[in-house]
Structures are given as C-alpha cells and as structure tokens.
Amino acid sequence: MDLLSVSSGALYTAFILYLIATLFFGAAVRDKRTDKKLHTTSEKIGITLTMIGLVGQIIYFITRWIVSGHAPVSNMFEFMTFLGMCMIFAFIIIYFYYRLSFLGLFALPITMIIIAYASMFPTDVAPLVPSLQSHWLYIHVTTVALGQGILFISFVAGLMYLIKEIDQTVKSKKTIWLEVVIYILVVFIGFIGITSAFNMMNYNAAFEYPSGGNTITTEYRLPAVAGPNEGTLVTEGVMNPWFETPGWLQGEDAGRKFNTVIWSLITGTILYGVVRLIIRKRIGAAIQPLFRNLKADLLDEVGYRSVTIGFPVFTLGGLIFAAIWAQIAWGRFWGWDPKEVWALVTWFFYAAYLHLRLSRGWHGEKSAWLAVVGFGIIMFNLIVVNLVLAGLHSYA
C-alpha cells in the first residue's frame, strides 16, 4: 500500500470516528438527566474516539506531506481538511476546560461537513506553483486555519445559545433567521448525502471546455444540471446538462463546483422539507428541549473566550504574516485581492465583536448572533470568494 492510500484511509477513518463519537456525545446528553454513570461513560468514549480521530488526521497530514514534499495546505482540498483538524483540536481543548459534551454534539458534525466539503475539490497531489514555494506557506496558512478553527468554537457556542434562549413559541425575525442558519447546515448535510450516493455508484461524466486557448477536460461526479461554460459532454449514456454555467463564474472547474452547489441546494431543501413534515415544527424548536439544563452563561463565556484567543491568532496569520508573504511574493504588502479584502472584513468584524462586548455590553444573545455571523463571513470567504471571484489566490 502506497503512502497516498494510507493518507486517504487515515482521513476517511477520522471522519468515521467523528461520526461515531457524535453518537456517543448524543447518548451522553440524553443520559445526563437519567443515568449519571452511563452519561460519564458515553462522554469518555466520545472524547476518546475524537482524539483518536485527530490522530488519524495528523497521520493523513504527515503522510500527504511526505508524498507531496511540502505541507499539505496548498489547495482548497488540503486547506479545508487542515481547517477541520484545527476545529477538532480547538474543540478538544475547550472540552477538557469546560467539560461540555453538548459542544461535541454540534462541533463534530459541523467539522465533518467541512471535511466532506473538501472532497468537492481535486484531491490530487500536485507540485507547488512558484508563488507558493516559500516557508511562509506553512506559517501563513496554518496560522490562519488555526485562528479560524478556534473562532469556529465561538460559532458553535453562539448557535447553541440562540437555540436555547430564543422563544420558539412565537414566530419572529429571530426564529426565522435562526432557522435560516439551521437550513444552511442541512444543505451541507444534503451535499454529503448526494455526493456520497453518486460516489458509491461510481458516477462519472467528462466534459471538455475551452480555457485560455487550451481545451480542458473536467470530470463531473454528479449528473450535470449545469455544464461547463461552452463545454461539450464527452461521456455517453449520462444526463445532458440543463444549462451552461454562467461565464462570470471564474476559476478552475467552476462549472463542476457550481453544479455541486445546485445539487446541494436541491438535496438539502428536500431533506429540510422532509424533516419539517415529520416533526411538524421548526427544527430549532424541536431540538430546544435538549438544551433545557444547559447554562446559557457558560455558552456565552465559551463563545467569548474562543474569540479572544482566535482573533489574535487570525490577526497574526491572516493579516501580518499574509502581508509579509505578499511583499516577498508580489512586491507589495496589500493589493485589494478579493481574498485580502475579505480577510480584512473578517478582521474588522471580530474587532467590532470585541469592542461591542467590552465597551457596549453586548453579552448573551447579541454576542451569540455576532459569533454566528462572524463565522458565516469566514465561510463566505472560503466558499463564495473561491467559487465566484478570481484573484491572486485563485490557485487555492
């Protein structure tokens, strides 16, 4: 067995372990009120499996590094999987400090969604482009991912706070927006389901399309609702695309990515609708009783502490180290590249979070909403900016 297979197997094993650990954390939450001993046992098994899963991700990281000859953080697949590793690491640290099994019930599934999202991008090991051949690759990218992984915990704590505290007995703007956040998470679950199903069926459709004077071949792993712009279907016996991807969507494999987004929205919306039909109420209202014995002040503290740690780390990696590397690679500290702009937007938002909390007393619900929106900005940068906007970071 070659090292690349070991790397892929380690990542897959970690994913499965996180899934099983989530079930044990769920059992721990269920048993907390009825059987303290069983609760403790489930909690211990859950965190143990999580740590073993983290070891699996570390093995994936090291073996892929050996195969590629560089730190595996140079493209979107590698970055998103490394971000997932940082999320798990941050969760484990917070867990041992606060002993919150509830956190695992939310943190692990969302991390699994992030890792699954990485599979949307090419997984091939490729040599570094010239602009990435620098030790600043490791310093800048890993620090950014670690900062975002810590800020992710503030999102989880904020979301849990909102589900617990918002009055679900009446329909309001708060319940609607909270349900929108939950719907987006369900869409990502739909993405995992639909991509896994077609991967098991070994579905493949090849397209050729013009790019920069060359003819590029791309492979779709989902039936083509949206084909490549000016693309031609090569594979026979598969579904023809309904329409072409708009030309303003930039970047390599924009059509395939856009098609995956469409399928995720379709599957996620159907899944959300089925769940709503079964439970006959908002999902937030259905899971709110699980949080009855959870202390809102503790969730608020977890969210705040995560930002106070994650924000300086993100500042270091996303602005300071990034500016140094930009000067070395491109001869300027700042250039209004889309990635740079959204990194600055993210920085200003979390700076505003800390300012409003410390000087204006925005604790509790307001703070929780800010944490949720803040991580939404991070994900917008990782998903939408990479899919729609072309720039110097387009290789990622």
C-alpha positions as CSV (number, residue, x, y, z in Angstrom):
1,M,0.0,0.0,0.0
2,D,1.4,3.4,-1.0
3,L,1.6,6.4,1.3
4,L,-1.1,8.3,-0.5
5,S,-3.6,5.4,0.1
6,V,-2.5,5.4,3.8
7,S,-3.2,9.2,3.9
8,S,-6.6,8.9,2.3
9,G,-7.5,6.0,4.6
10,A,-6.5,7.9,7.7
11,L,-8.7,10.8,6.7
12,Y,-11.6,8.6,6.0
13,T,-11.1,6.7,9.3
14,A,-11.0,10.0,11.2
15,F,-14.3,11.0,9.5
16,I,-16.0,7.7,10.6
17,L,-14.6,8.1,14.1
18,Y,-16.1,11.6,14.4
19,L,-19.4,10.2,13.3
20,I,-19.4,7.5,15.9
21,A,-18.1,10.0,18.6
22,T,-21.1,12.3,17.8
23,L,-23.5,9.4,18.6
24,F,-21.8,8.9,21.9
25,F,-21.9,12.6,22.7
26,G,-25.6,12.4,21.8
27,A,-26.1,9.5,24.2
28,A,-24.2,11.4,26.9
29,V,-26.6,14.3,26.5
30,R,-29.6,12.0,26.6
31,D,-28.4,10.1,29.7
32,K,-27.3,13.2,31.7
33,R,-30.7,13.5,33.4
34,T,-31.4,9.8,33.9
35,D,-28.2,7.9,34.4
36,K,-25.1,9.8,35.5
37,K,-22.8,6.7,35.2
38,L,-23.9,6.0,31.7
39,H,-23.6,9.7,30.9
40,T,-19.9,9.7,32.0
41,T,-19.1,6.5,30.1
42,S,-20.6,7.8,26.9
43,E,-18.8,11.1,27.3
44,K,-15.5,9.4,27.8
45,I,-15.9,7.1,24.8
46,G,-17.0,10.1,22.7
47,I,-13.9,12.2,23.6
48,T,-11.6,9.2,23.2
49,L,-12.9,8.5,19.7
50,T,-12.5,12.2,18.9
51,M,-8.9,12.2,20.0
52,I,-8.2,9.0,18.0
53,G,-9.8,10.7,15.0
54,L,-7.5,13.7,15.4
55,V,-4.5,11.3,15.4
56,G,-5.9,9.9,12.2
57,Q,-6.0,13.4,10.7
58,I,-2.4,14.0,11.8
59,I,-1.4,10.8,10.1
60,Y,-3.1,11.9,7.0
61,F,-1.3,15.3,7.2
62,I,2.1,13.8,7.7
63,T,1.8,11.1,5.1
64,R,0.5,13.5,2.5
65,W,3.4,15.9,3.4
66,I,5.9,13.1,2.7
67,V,4.2,12.2,-0.6
68,S,4.0,15.8,-1.8
69,G,7.2,17.1,-0.4
70,H,5.5,20.2,1.1
71,A,3.0,21.0,3.8
72,P,-0.5,19.9,2.5
73,V,-2.2,23.3,2.7
74,S,-1.6,24.5,-0.8
75,N,-5.1,24.0,-2.3
76,M,-8.7,24.0,-1.2
77,F,-8.9,20.3,-0.5
78,E,-5.8,20.4,1.7
79,F,-6.7,23.6,3.4
80,M,-10.3,22.6,4.3
81,T,-9.1,19.2,5.7
82,F,-6.4,21.0,7.7
83,L,-9.1,23.5,8.9
84,G,-11.2,20.5,10.0
85,M,-8.2,19.3,12.0
86,C,-7.8,22.7,13.7
87,M,-11.5,22.7,14.5
88,I,-11.2,19.3,16.2
89,F,-8.1,20.4,18.1
90,A,-9.9,23.6,19.3
91,F,-12.9,21.5,20.4
92,I,-10.8,19.1,22.4
93,I,-9.0,21.9,24.2
94,I,-12.3,23.6,25.1
95,Y,-13.9,20.3,26.1
96,F,-11.3,19.5,28.6
97,Y,-11.5,23.0,30.0
98,Y,-15.3,23.2,30.3
99,R,-16.4,19.6,30.1
100,L,-19.3,20.4,27.7
101,S,-20.5,17.2,26.0
102,F,-23.2,19.3,24.2
103,L,-20.4,21.1,22.3
104,G,-19.4,17.8,20.7
105,L,-22.9,17.2,19.6
106,F,-22.6,20.3,17.4
107,A,-18.9,20.7,16.8
108,L,-18.2,17.3,15.4
109,P,-21.0,17.2,12.8
110,I,-20.1,20.6,11.5
111,T,-16.4,19.7,11.3
112,M,-17.5,16.6,9.3
113,I,-19.4,18.9,6.9
114,I,-16.2,20.9,6.4
115,I,-14.1,17.8,5.7
116,A,-16.8,16.5,3.3
117,Y,-16.9,19.9,1.6
118,A,-13.2,19.5,0.9
119,S,-14.0,16.5,-1.3
120,M,-15.6,18.9,-3.7
121,F,-12.2,20.0,-4.8
122,P,-9.4,18.0,-6.7
123,T,-7.6,15.7,-4.3
124,D,-4.6,15.0,-6.5
125,V,-1.1,15.7,-5.1
126,A,0.4,18.5,-7.3
127,P,3.7,20.4,-7.2
128,L,3.6,23.9,-5.7
129,V,3.1,26.8,-8.1
130,P,6.1,29.3,-7.9
131,S,4.4,31.8,-5.7
132,L,3.7,29.1,-3.0
133,Q,7.3,27.8,-2.9
134,S,8.1,29.6,0.4
135,H,8.3,28.7,4.1
136,W,5.7,31.4,4.5
137,L,3.2,29.0,3.0
138,Y,3.4,26.9,6.3
139,I,3.5,30.0,8.6
140,H,0.7,32.0,7.0
141,V,-1.8,29.3,6.0
142,T,-1.5,27.1,9.1
143,T,-1.9,30.1,11.4
144,V,-5.0,31.3,9.5
145,A,-6.5,27.9,9.8
146,L,-5.8,27.6,13.5
147,G,-7.3,31.0,14.1
148,Q,-10.4,30.1,12.1
149,G,-10.6,26.7,13.9
150,I,-10.7,28.5,17.3
151,L,-13.3,31.1,16.0
152,F,-15.4,28.1,14.9
153,I,-16.0,27.2,18.6
154,S,-17.5,30.6,19.1
155,F,-19.9,29.9,16.3
156,V,-20.9,26.6,17.8
157,A,-21.4,28.1,21.3
158,G,-23.3,31.0,19.8
159,L,-25.6,28.8,17.8
160,M,-26.3,26.6,20.8
161,Y,-27.0,29.8,22.9
162,L,-29.5,31.0,20.3
163,I,-31.3,27.7,20.1
164,K,-31.6,27.6,23.9
165,E,-32.6,31.2,24.5
166,I,-34.8,32.3,21.6
167,D,-38.5,32.0,22.3
168,Q,-39.7,29.3,19.8
169,T,-43.4,29.5,20.9
170,V,-43.9,32.6,18.6
171,K,-42.8,33.3,15.0
172,S,-40.4,36.2,14.9
173,K,-37.5,37.6,13.0
174,K,-35.2,35.8,15.4
175,T,-36.7,32.4,14.9
176,I,-36.7,32.9,11.1
177,W,-33.0,33.9,11.0
178,L,-32.1,31.0,13.3
179,E,-34.0,28.6,11.1
180,V,-32.1,30.0,8.1
181,V,-28.8,29.2,9.8
182,I,-30.0,25.6,10.5
183,Y,-31.3,25.3,6.9
184,I,-27.8,26.2,5.6
185,L,-26.3,23.4,7.8
186,V,-28.9,21.0,6.4
187,V,-27.9,22.0,2.9
188,F,-24.4,20.9,3.7
189,I,-25.7,17.6,5.0
190,G,-27.5,17.3,1.8
191,F,-24.2,17.8,0.0
192,I,-22.6,15.0,1.9
193,G,-25.5,12.7,1.2
194,I,-25.8,13.3,-2.6
195,T,-22.0,13.2,-3.2
196,S,-21.6,10.0,-1.2
197,A,-24.5,8.4,-3.1
198,F,-23.1,9.1,-6.5
199,N,-19.6,8.2,-5.4
200,M,-20.8,4.8,-4.4
201,M,-22.4,4.4,-7.8
202,N,-19.1,5.5,-9.3
203,Y,-20.8,8.1,-11.5
204,N,-18.6,10.0,-13.9
205,A,-19.3,12.4,-16.8
206,A,-16.4,14.0,-18.7
207,F,-16.7,17.5,-20.3
208,E,-14.3,19.4,-22.5
209,Y,-14.3,23.2,-22.5
210,P,-12.0,26.0,-23.8
211,S,-9.8,27.9,-21.3
212,G,-7.0,30.3,-22.1
213,G,-6.6,28.9,-25.7
214,N,-6.5,25.3,-24.4
215,T,-9.1,22.6,-24.2
216,I,-9.6,21.4,-20.6
217,T,-11.2,18.1,-19.6
218,T,-13.1,18.0,-16.3
219,E,-15.0,15.1,-14.7
220,Y,-18.3,15.6,-13.0
221,R,-19.1,13.2,-10.1
222,L,-22.8,14.3,-10.1
223,P,-25.2,14.5,-13.0
224,A,-24.7,17.8,-14.8
225,V,-27.5,20.2,-14.1
226,A,-25.1,23.0,-15.0
227,G,-22.4,22.1,-17.6
228,P,-19.1,24.0,-18.1
229,N,-19.4,27.3,-20.0
230,E,-19.1,26.5,-23.7
231,G,-18.4,22.9,-22.7
232,T,-19.1,19.7,-24.6
233,L,-20.2,16.4,-23.0
234,V,-17.8,13.6,-23.9
235,T,-19.2,10.7,-21.9
236,E,-22.1,8.8,-23.5
237,G,-25.1,7.4,-21.7
238,V,-25.3,10.1,-19.0
239,M,-27.6,13.0,-18.3
240,N,-27.1,16.1,-20.6
241,P,-26.8,19.4,-18.7
242,W,-29.8,21.5,-18.5
243,F,-27.9,24.8,-18.9
244,E,-24.3,26.1,-19.0
245,T,-22.5,27.7,-16.1
246,P,-22.6,31.5,-16.3
247,G,-19.4,32.9,-17.7
248,W,-18.8,35.2,-14.8
249,L,-18.1,32.3,-12.5
250,Q,-14.3,32.2,-12.6
251,G,-11.7,29.7,-11.6
252,E,-10.7,26.1,-12.4
253,D,-13.6,23.7,-12.6
254,A,-16.1,26.5,-11.9
255,G,-18.8,24.5,-13.7
256,R,-18.3,21.4,-11.6
257,K,-18.3,23.4,-8.4
258,F,-21.4,25.3,-9.4
259,N,-23.2,22.0,-10.3
260,T,-22.3,20.7,-6.9
261,V,-23.8,23.8,-5.2
262,I,-27.0,23.3,-7.2
263,W,-27.3,19.6,-6.2
264,S,-26.5,20.5,-2.6
265,L,-29.3,23.1,-2.5
266,I,-31.8,20.7,-4.1
267,T,-30.9,17.8,-1.8
268,G,-30.7,20.0,1.3
269,T,-34.0,21.7,0.6
270,I,-35.7,18.3,0.1
271,L,-34.1,17.0,3.3
272,Y,-35.1,20.1,5.3
273,G,-38.7,19.8,3.9
274,V,-39.0,16.1,4.9
275,V,-37.7,16.8,8.4
276,R,-40.1,19.7,8.8
277,L,-43.0,17.5,7.6
278,I,-42.0,14.8,10.1
279,I,-41.5,17.0,13.2
280,R,-44.3,19.5,12.2
281,K,-42.4,22.4,13.7
282,R,-39.2,24.4,13.2
283,I,-36.0,22.4,13.7
284,G,-34.8,24.9,16.3
285,A,-38.0,24.4,18.3
286,A,-37.7,20.7,18.1
287,I,-34.2,20.5,19.5
288,Q,-34.6,23.3,22.0
289,P,-35.8,21.0,24.8
290,L,-32.4,19.2,24.7
291,F,-30.8,22.4,26.0
292,R,-33.1,22.8,29.0
293,N,-30.4,22.1,31.6
294,L,-27.6,23.8,29.8
295,K,-26.3,27.1,31.3
296,A,-26.7,30.0,28.9
297,D,-24.0,32.0,30.7
298,L,-21.5,29.1,30.2
299,L,-22.2,29.1,26.5
300,D,-21.7,32.8,26.4
301,E,-18.4,32.5,28.1
302,V,-17.2,29.8,25.8
303,G,-18.1,31.9,22.8
304,Y,-16.3,35.0,24.1
305,R,-13.2,33.1,25.2
306,S,-12.9,31.5,21.8
307,V,-12.9,34.9,20.1
308,T,-10.4,36.4,22.5
309,I,-8.0,33.5,21.6
310,G,-8.9,33.0,17.9
311,F,-8.9,36.7,16.9
312,P,-5.2,37.4,17.8
313,V,-4.2,34.1,16.1
314,F,-6.2,35.1,13.0
315,T,-4.7,38.6,13.0
316,L,-1.2,37.1,13.1
317,G,-1.8,34.7,10.2
318,G,-4.4,36.4,8.1
319,L,-3.0,40.0,8.2
320,I,0.5,40.2,9.5
321,F,2.1,37.0,8.1
322,A,0.0,37.4,4.9
323,A,1.3,40.9,4.3
324,I,4.9,39.8,4.8
325,W,4.5,37.0,2.4
326,A,2.7,39.3,-0.1
327,Q,5.6,41.7,0.0
328,I,8.1,38.8,-0.7
329,A,6.0,37.1,-3.4
330,W,4.4,40.0,-5.2
331,G,6.4,43.1,-4.1
332,R,3.6,44.8,-2.1
333,F,2.0,44.4,1.3
334,W,-1.5,45.0,0.1
335,G,-3.2,44.8,-3.3
336,W,-7.0,44.6,-2.8
337,D,-7.2,41.0,-3.9
338,P,-10.6,39.5,-3.1
339,K,-9.1,37.2,-0.5
340,E,-7.2,40.0,1.1
341,V,-10.3,42.2,1.2
342,W,-12.5,39.5,2.9
343,A,-9.7,38.7,5.3
344,L,-9.8,42.4,6.3
345,V,-13.6,42.3,6.5
346,T,-13.4,39.3,8.8
347,W,-10.8,41.1,11.0
348,F,-12.9,44.2,11.3
349,F,-16.0,42.2,12.2
350,Y,-14.4,40.3,15.1
351,A,-12.7,43.5,16.2
352,A,-16.2,45.1,16.3
353,Y,-17.4,42.0,18.2
354,L,-14.8,42.6,21.0
355,H,-15.4,46.3,21.0
356,L,-19.2,46.0,21.3
357,R,-18.9,43.3,24.0
358,L,-16.3,45.1,26.1
359,S,-17.5,48.7,25.8
360,R,-21.2,48.4,24.9
361,G,-22.1,45.4,27.0
362,W,-23.2,43.2,24.1
363,H,-23.4,40.0,26.1
364,G,-25.7,37.0,25.7
365,E,-27.9,36.9,22.6
366,K,-26.3,39.9,20.8
367,S,-22.9,38.4,21.3
368,A,-24.2,35.0,20.0
369,W,-25.6,36.5,16.9
370,L,-22.3,38.2,16.2
371,A,-20.4,34.9,16.6
372,V,-22.7,33.2,14.2
373,V,-22.5,35.9,11.6
374,G,-18.7,36.1,12.0
375,F,-18.1,32.5,11.1
376,G,-20.6,33.0,8.3
377,I,-18.2,35.6,6.9
378,I,-15.3,33.2,7.2
379,M,-17.3,30.5,5.3
380,F,-18.3,33.1,2.7
381,N,-14.6,33.8,2.1
382,L,-13.8,30.1,1.8
383,I,-16.7,29.1,-0.4
384,V,-18.2,32.1,-2.4
385,V,-15.0,34.1,-2.9
386,N,-13.2,30.9,-4.1
387,L,-16.0,30.0,-6.4
388,V,-17.0,33.3,-7.9
389,L,-14.1,35.8,-7.6
390,A,-10.8,35.4,-9.4
391,G,-7.6,36.8,-8.0
392,L,-4.1,36.1,-7.0
393,H,-5.3,33.4,-4.6
394,S,-7.2,31.5,-7.4
395,Y,-4.8,28.6,-7.2
396,A,-6.4,27.8,-3.9
